[in-house]
Amino acid sequence: MTTVVCMSAADIYYDLSADDDYTQVRNSRNFTGKVVLITGSNSGIGESVAKLFSALGAHVVITGKNEVEIKRVVQEAQKLSPTGLVPLGVAADLLKTADLEKLVSETIKTFGKLDVLVNNAGASLSTHIRDANFIEVFDTLINLNTRAGLQLIHLAVPHLEKTNGTIISTSSIWSSLPGKASIPYGVSKVALDFATRALAIELGPKIRVNAINPGWILTENLKHHSTPAELADAAAHTPLKRIGQPIDVAKGVVFLASTDAQFITGANLVTDGGIVYNS
């Protein structure tokens, strides 16, 4: 017996009607009318994600701790919007419950709904098990990279269920590549990967949940903490022979949020140029 899932034809994620044919792929990256919240979007990967969604017609919520950078990204994202939509900028410290609540409430107050949540904010710190600051660094990364994102999901789920929305979290290929001084960061991302799979089970069928796992991505932060020789070595060990750009990750996030991925949930999209195979 064939089970038929009946949902609204206006539903971008779960329209399984007979009209869902090959021609619909032409519009799969059209996010007009959709509301997308991206954490950590005042710089780096998050900034690129916000700008790409804006360029594809979405209402975008840009957030971070630096108000000056938020304002800059808001202005630049607006210029990319086909209809000049002004993104909502919200300054927030994701380690504070009140700020997380404000982020969700301001989004709903401004746009009336939430379609896509991109959990991108995070930090990367290294410390050895013998180092005096090991537990301090461990707690910092677990709180920011894992706990804050899960708390935001907890707050956003009631709104995402109303829109049959989707959640995408930024993880890392280093969730599966252990190395020296990597325990705090790696564990925080392993937890995020596990949560992605568990949430896919808990929140389906109304909400899809996936993660994207970047490798070396040439953000300003990476430039600041890496020597030219280290970057050249990373590129040499990548089958595609280059370091990734933030837009490479942004394209993956947009794919996971699109109708092209409507049958994908609980997955990790590795976006690393293949470096994981040479590590």
Secondary structure, 3 states (H helix, E strand, C coil): CCCCCCCCCCCCCCCCCCCCCHHHHHHCCCCCCCEEEECCCCCHHHHHHHHHHHHCCCEEEEEECCHHHHHHHHHHHHHHCCCCCCCEEEECCCCCHHHHHHHHHHHHHHHCCCCEEEECCCCCCCCCCCCCCHHHHHHHHHHHHHHHHHHHHHHHHHHHHHHCCEEEEECCHHHCCCCCCCHHHHHHHHHHHHHHHHHHHHHCCCCEEEEEEECCECCHHHHHHCCHHHHHHHHHCCCCCCCECHHHHHHHHHHHHCHHHCCCCCCEEEECCCHHHHC
